[in-house]
Amino acid sequence: MKQVPGKKRCIKDIKKRENCVIRICSAELAGYRYIEIRQYYKDKSDEYHPSKKGVTFSPELLDEIIEGLVEVRSQVSPKSK
């Protein structure tokens, strides 16, 4: 996974489609820390670029977001591969 210059650290890429990943990153901007979950698409030269589809939030919200994801996981079952 390609690291972004500066204070952004990409933690995980989750393959959504052949040319698309969901990327989880932590970053710092202007002294503020944040977490970003964003969809990235691959161009014709095999480089990934961020899309407008995503969410950015402060680390203080992380526990609540994880709780919500765990709850929704119990309500839906993923498709079989």
C-alpha positions, 0 to 999 in steps of 0.5 A: 500500500502506498503511503501518503506524504505528510502525516497521513498513515494508511492502515488498511485497504479493503478490496471492493471491486477490481478497480476500487478499494475502501481505504482506512487512514489516520491523519493529522492536519493543522494540529488536529488528528482524524480518521478517514474511511474513503473509497479510492478508485484505480486509474488507467496507470494503476494509481489509486485516487480518492473519491468523494465517497467517504467519511472523516471523523475525530478519534473521539468518535471511533468507539461509538462508530465501532459499536454501531458497526458491530450492531449493524453486523448482527442485523445483516448477514454478508453474502456468501463468497 
